[in-house]
């Protein structure tokens, strides 16, 4: 195989790969946009406003610092969803339960006799159990929004990498085709 034919083969393969990367970049762009829109619309529909002022004062320094950048804004992004779930809801769940999990409190409630469950103390354990269940449910939904938001961000970065790779391959392929035609012209004059 002559050098110019090999250059053409590699160059056309590079152009085909560049086209494939453009398609992949387009799909990743669409995925990023779709995910971002879905996460935002689902979170906005919940009408959650991030805590501010007095609501932040009872939290630990770590929790307060995580929430302060979003204070008073509508919860509409994956990062806000994570901060709210991990630094507000979980902080309140831990404070009300003495750092016990839903599973632990539920186990305590289930171990009570029917008479103990009906007592005031048993009703308090039942209420805490219900509160922790609801908190875990909301946290799970918010953390799913965070996960999907992160996937959307990754898809956006993959789109950029695909487009950059496509441009690089296209330039290299065009240089390869130019090199092949230059070599053919040199061989023709010999």
Protein Blocks (a to p, Z undefined) as FASTA:
>chain_A
ZZklmmmmmmmmmmmmmmmmmmmmmmmmmmmmmmmmmmmmmmmmnopacdehjlmmmpcf
klmmmmmmmgoiacfbfklmmmmmmmmmmmmmmmmnoopafklmmmmmmmpcfklmmmmk
lmmmmmmmmmmmmmmmmmmmmmmmmmmmmmmmmmmmmmmmmmmmmmmmmmmmmmmmmmmm
mmmmmmmmZZ
